[in-house]
Amino acid sequence: MASTVYERRAPDPRLVDEALAGSAREVFWLDDVVRPSYPPLQGELDADLTVVGGGYCGLWTAVLAKRRNPGLRVVLLESRRVGWAASGRNGGFCEPSLTHGDENGRARWPRDQVALEQLGQANLAALEDDLVTLSIDAQVERTGTLAVAVERHQVPWLKKPGPGEYLDTAAVHREIASPIFLAGRWSREESLLVHPARLALGLARAAVDLGVEIFEESPATGLEADHGGPVLVRSTRGVVRSAQVALATNAFPALVRRSRRRTVPVYDYVLMTEPLTSAQLSSIGWSNRQGLTDLANQFHYSRLTADNRILYGGYDAIYHPGRRIREEYEDRPESYRRLAAHFLTTFPQLEAVRFSHRWAGVIDTSTQFCAFHGLTKSGRVAYASGFTGLGVAATRFAAEVMLDRLSGTETPRTRPEVVRTLPLPFPPEPLTSAGIAMTRWALDRADHNRGRRNLLLRSLDSVGLGFDS
């Protein structure tokens, strides 16, 4: 079995220790903002629309609902604080794809792929316009994404027809000077970079300005919907009676029982460096500030911040049996050490750089590897989930879909098959744990075997359950 470049060029373990020594287990993005607080729900309220979840999906739903109909009374319940989960912890890659990449879309919904690409581009453009209209300073950078090959077998993949410009070794090194980059493809117009927490908190402020009532520390504990009556959303210290409900809880346990096995929570790990000096930044180039990713099955993603730190995440995707979500799972030293080692392999000229922050977050993934959309309780409750790490822009589209469906209106957004059908559920335990473990093992073997997918991966591909980065 062949080794990967991260094994062939592994740094001295002492350098890894030094790089991580002063890091805090805190989310940089949330440290970098002033966070307002909102009161908890107490007692009983009546509303036209109740939104459950204070991440991007719920916030977009609340904002867009008020923009469609300013007279609605919209209430948003958040179990902890606005933007504290995935919406405040992600890499800030804001991409147009609604299907987790063109290949996944073409393989699963070929008849809708052109329409989905157009809808995705229109959604990203509308998001960018909304940030201006709503005066949200999310530190937007339209620099595109640079995908790089770090193994010889990956180079032909970049030469296939597709969006962006192919860069040979010399050209990719002129963009970002890493000795392990063999080629690249720069999609200049395909994505934005944003400050995740600024986006979430900006949406919350815009929602309140539009008249949305936000309640934090108000976990939704139950959903009741008698035929013909209001939908009751119960919280720990109150209840909201509502004509309609939009559920945006994503990785967390669904209030609609039939959805609980359609996602699993997966932990993703991230490092953030201290700000680079001018000399350090000059040593790696990166003057065009693209988002960066590689082509391995177990891939990394990276970017620069406004103050020239480097965010470096990905590779490990850890599932805990029983769909458990616990704060202690965020402290995984072996994942942070692996990321630090891979960072130093990628940028050996930065061996003196230290990491200031390390953190983890939960991604909700489905068997179709992108969001699904549902409607229940006689059309009074809509939900969306399963964004699989590509939700910064797709959550806005999902909010539009939920509002379209609650209104009973068919639109171009509600017609694609991906919106009208639900993914296969994951099997019960222990089958889910075993299946995920075997798939991760197979993907790792493929990365060690020049990208060749074994019988397990080929079988999953054949029934529409295969996935790579």
Protein Blocks (a to p, Z undefined) as FASTA:
>chain_A
ZZdfklmmcccfklmmmmmmmpccddfklmmpccddddddehjdddfbdcedjbfklmmm
mmmmmmmmmmbccddddfkbghklmmlmmnoiacfbfngpjklmmmmmmmlmmmmmmmmm
mmmmmmmmmmmmnopaehpacebjadddfbfklmmmmmpgcedjdddfklmmmmpccfkb
gbdcddfklpccddfklmmmmmmmmmmmnopacdehiacfbdcddehiacddddfkbccd
dfbdcddekjaccfblklmmmpccddddddddddddfklmmmnnomnopacddfbfbdcd
ddddfkopacdeejiacddehiiacfklmmcfklmmmmmmmmmmmmmmlmmpccfbdcdd
dddddfkopacdddeehhiaccdehklopamlmmmmmmmmmmmmmnopacfklmpmklmp
ccddddddfklmmmmmmmmmmmmmmmmngopacfklmmmmmnopaccZZ
